[in-house]
């Protein structure tokens, strides 16, 4: 009887814990697709522009996915260095995080530059206006230009 109660309790607890697990964040490719849909709507992109943008933003997403994995590892290293009170390792991890942040920013800016070149003059004006209205002046995407756009 105790075994059955223990199993029932364990199953119920597991069900509750699974229900509380937050959903996984969207993949870089999903964010790129959402970004493209947004831009298509806001800028009235042609089919050719959509194809070009798909290539540009998928390449950006692939490049950023690799960097994000490195960023996670660098943050883990930083936390370990903090726990160990290792000043040299903290400095090294912080420098790595800074370099990776610069890499993500550069990748995003290059993708936007390539995309911008596909736009007509009128679309370029609208695109600039979207960036002016975005959070912290970083564009119409949550988190600004670091690739965290939808």
N, C-alpha and C positions, 0 to 999 in steps of 0.2 A: 504494500500500500504506500509506504514511504517513497519507494522508487517511482511509482506512478505519479505521486504528487510532485516529486522533485523534477521529473521529466516534464510534466505539465507546466510547472512554474518556469523551468528553463525555456521551454518553447514560447510561453507567453512573454517572458522577458526579452527573448531574441526578437520576437515580433514587434514589441514596443521599440526596441533599439533600432531595428531596421526602419521602422516608420519615422524615426527621428533623424535619420541620416540625411543630411542636406543633399540636394541634387548636385550632380557633377556640373562644373562650369562648362559652358559651350566650348567645343574644340576650336582651334584657330581657323580651321576650314569653315566651320559653322558661322563664326564671327565674320569671316570674309564674305560669305554668302549674304548674311544679314546686312552687312555694310553695302554690298553691291545693290541689294534691293532698295535700301534707303537712298543711295545716290541715284539709282535709276528713276525713282519717284521724284526726287527733289530736282534733278537736272534734266529729266526727259532724255535719258541716254538712248541712242540708237542701238540696234542689234549689234552692229560692228563695235561700237564703244563698249557694250556690255561684254562682248567676247574678249576684247582687249583688257578690260578691267578685271575680268575673271582670271585671266592669266597673271596679271600684275599682282592682284591681291592674294591669289593662291600661292604664288612664289614668295610673297611677303610672309604669309602665314607659315609656310614650310620653314623659312629661314628663322622666324621668330620662335617656332616650336622648339627648335634645337637650342636656341639661346635660353628659352624659359627653363629647360631641363638643367642647363648649366647654372642658371640663376637659383633654382631650388637647391642645388647642391652647394652653392656658395653661401646661401642663407643658413643651411644646415651646419656648414663649417663655421660660420660666424657664431651661431648659437653654441656650438661646442667650445669655441674659443672663449666665449663669454663665461661659460660655466667653469672653464679651466683657469680663468683670469690670465689668459695668455695674450699679452698686449701685442706682441709681434704677429701672432696669428690673426688677431682682430684686425690689425692694419692690413694684412695681406688679404683677408676675406673682404674687407671694405673696399679695397682697391679693385678686387675682382668684380664685386657687385657694381662699382662705378663704371668699369670698362664694359661690362655686359649691358648696363643701362644705356651707355653711349651707343653700343652696337644696335640695340633695339630701336633707339631714337633715330639713328641713321638709316636703318632698314625701312622704318616707317616713312621717314621723310623722302627717301629715294622712291618708294612706291607711290607716294602722293605726287611727287614730281613727274614720274612717268605717266601716271593717270592724268594729271593736269594737262600734259601735252596732247592728250587725245580729245580734249574738250574744245568746243567752239569758243569764240570770244565771249558770247553771251553766257555760256555755261561756266566759263572761268570766273565771270563776275559773280554769278550765283554761288559758285563753290567758295569764293573768297568771303562772301556774305555769311555762308554757313559757318565758316571758321571764326568769324568775328563774333557770332552769337553763341558759340560753344562754351562749355565750362572752362574757366580760367584762360579764355582766349585760345585754347588748344584744339579747337575744332568741335564738331557736333557729336563727339564721341565721349562717353564716360571715361574718365581717366586721362583725357588729353591725348597727346600724340604718341604715347608709348605703346601703341598697338592694342590697347584694351577696348577698342571700339566694338560695337555690336556687329 
